């Protein structure tokens, strides 16, 4: 027989835990299998401590020569997440952050998953043009083996657009193209006025608008592709390079 001790949050998942084991009821008792079981269970990142007790059906010490044994896997679950808290967000809505965070309350703490969510929040900020945002996490231990997970965000300054450069536009000049864009080059007061601050949503719209603008001018096969964002070393400024393939200009016959 195989038994488990210490399951609380995972008490209803005993069958799944058994499926992770190399050792099975009715199969041979092999010590190397048990060692593999401990390793496999640790890799699931659900338990902070695992030990195994083995006795014969006569309640005596067992070894690999014993005919029938009872194995008890003694498991200490990771803390249960009481709540997930997000602090420090001003530029990005809480709903947007919660949309990428998949660490949930009433589940077992998985540090690797928490670390992955830190990167998800950073990527979300980068997508909105806030390349300087820094995200850390903090665990607050509570009673009854529970923990609060706090994501702490330091948004820092916004990234200012220094230059917008076009490559491949021979028929329409840079100034004319810049006029149809929401994305603008920044200046001294950019941090105060928000002008010249990179916003991913505006930039994605601009790429489509540039294509339409070319088509209205008769460049039916024009393509705007592979915009390149070049950050300064301190990430406080950026240059945007937009690549354009104009193709032929068509007139009505």
Buried (B, 14 or more C-beta within 10 A) or exposed (E): EBEBEBBEBBEEEEEEBBEEBBBEEEEEBEEEBBEBBBEEBEEBBBBBEBEBEBBBEEEEEBEEEBEEBBBBBBBBBBBBBBBBEBEBBEBBEEEBBEEEBEBEEEBBBBEEBBEEBBEBBBEBBBBBBBBBBEBEBEBEEEEEBBBBBBBBBEBBBBBBBBEBEBEEBEBBEEEEBBEEBEBBBBEEEBBEEEBBBBBBEBBEBBBEBBBEBBEEBBBEEBBBEEBEBEBEEEBBBBBBBBBBBBBEBEEEE
